[in-house]
Amino acid sequence: MTYVKKWTSVEAYLKDMPPAGGRQISGVVIHHTWSPDHATWRGDRSAAGIMRYWLQRSKELGYRNPLGAHYIVAPDGAVYQCFPHAQVLNANSNGHANRTTISLEIVGNLDVGNDTLKNPQKHGVLGLTGVLLCRYGLTEAHVSFHRDFTDTKSCPGTGIKKDVFVAYARTALAWARSLMGR
């Protein structure tokens, strides 16, 4: 299986959003790939490779619900949908969060001293975060980082400060509301 769909930008995603799915969504959780990082990212080929890895590793671990994230946001701002919104994933080291959230994977090793979150990727991930918050009637208070659920991960990277990301998400939510008429 490869990714479900690709949009070249969050604006393209807005024009052609996938179905919301049948789950009650209570938040958006932000992750990073760590590997591939920006230097080793190869677009569609890397997205397909990530999907293969998630599905193979899930099978090896005997998981009923796959590892992964609903979306990957590439360094060029492209948005890849990996799983439908209705799919519960093993993404957050927390069973309740897995059942009730949408997960976004930022391509890169975003720990301090490595890749940095900058445009167009920054616009893509924040824009997508804002759109998803708007779509599900949530606020920036409903944004979590993977590391909020476990002390064994830095995810989405020590180079991303949560208070700064949440402040940007507030602005992105206002942007999304204006575009989505809500």
Buried (B, 14 or more C-beta within 10 A) or exposed (E): EBBBBBBBBBBEBBEEBBEBBEBEBBBBBBBBBBEBBBEEBEBEEBBBEBBEBBBEBBEEEEBEBBBBBBBBBBBBBBBBBBBBBEBBBBBBBBEEBBBBBBBBBBBBBBBEEBBBBEEBBBBBBBBBBBBBBBBBEBEBEBBBBBBBBEEEBBBBBEBBEBEEBBEBBBEBBEBBBEBEEE
